[in-house]
Amino acid sequence: MGGNNDGIEKLRIGEVAERTGITKRTIDYYTNIGLLDAERSASNYRYYSSDVITRLQTIEDMKAQGMTLEDIKKEFHKKIECEGIDIQEIRLHMQTLENEVSQLLKQIERQEKTSKEFIKNKISNESAALMKSLILLIT
């Protein structure tokens, strides 16, 4: 069975091939084009983390859906980029927008009917749609 370093199971290419039914040559190719990550040992063996099994299944599923390897690689890079997004920053921004919309709605409610029409006419359809979308997202 695979090596164990710091509690993380490490698999050699033959073990990955055996567990997935994917050839060593294909696994090697996926590694060379950047779809899979491997560590090199002192003796130059490639070691894969056990999550490579799931990643290979995902690659095979995406190929079965007609995606090219280049498309799959782009999808994986998009996922990595999305993981780098600061969720707290987005939440803070959404809260600020929610407060602004809330204040605007309160002001509109205080206005007379003619003033409401004036404000309504000044707000673009895109802004109104954005405000409605934000309200739906935050409620």
Secondary structure, DSSP 8 states (H G I E B T S, - for coil): --EEETTEEEEEHHHHHHHH---HHHHHHHHHTTSS--EE-TT--EEEETTHHHHHHHHHHHHHTT--HHHHHHHHHHHHHHHTS-HHHHHHHHHHHHHHHHHHHHHHHHS-HHHHHHHHHHS-HHHHHHHHHHHHHH-
